[in-house]
Amino acid sequence: MEQFLYVSLIITSIALVFSIILQSKGAGLGNLTSTDTGGVFTARRGVEKTLFWVTILFSVLFFTLVIIAVIVVKG
């Protein structure tokens, strides 16, 4: 059980890091498609909105796995 949790934590953390890097200003999706408007506050649409929600999902999953791992190891 612990091995599965640790592998899940590693995979989730790598996915979370990649989703955060894709959202960063320097490597944003707008720069990849050359459609960046240059505004600081822009509405999230399409892929950027989906990536935003995927990042939230990965972060909630990561913290849930961490809490479960702590309970399993201590228990």
N, C-alpha and C positions, 0 to 999 in steps of 0.2 A: 504494500500500500504506500509506504513512504517513497519508494523508488518511483512509482507512478506520479505522486505529487511533485517530486523534485523535477522530473522530466517535464511535466505540465507547466511548472513554474518557469523553467528555462525557455520553453517554446513560447509561452505567453509573454514573457519579458522581452524576448527578441522581437515578437510581433508588435508589442507596444512601442518599443524604441523606433522601429521602422515607421510606424504610423505617425509618431511625433516628428520624426525627421522630415517626413513628407509634408507636414503642415508648417514647418519652419519657414520664415520669411525668405531666406536665401535659396531654399530648394522647394519652394511652393509649386503647386500645380499650375499656377498662372505663368510662372517662368518657364515651365516645360513646354507650354503651348504658345508662348509669346503673346498672351492676351492679358497680361497684368495691367490693371488700370492705374496702379501707382498709389491708390488710396490706402489709408491706414485701416479704416473701418469699411469693409465691404461685406455685402450679404453673401452668405454661403449658399451656393447653388450646385446642383448636380453632384459631381464626383467629390467636390470639397465638402459638401454637407454629409455625404455618405461616409467619407473618411473621418469626419468629425465625430459622428456617432459610433463608428467602429472603434475609434480611439477611446471613447468613453466606455464602450463595452469591454475592451481589453483591460482597461484600468480597473473596472469593477471585478472582472474575472480574476485579475492578478491579486487584488487585495483579498478576495474571497478565498483563493487558493492558499495565500499566506496564512490567513487565520485558521483554515482547516489544517494546514501543515503544523502550525504551532500546537493546536489541540491534539493532533495525532501523536506528535513527538512527546509532549508532556504526559499524555494519557497512557 
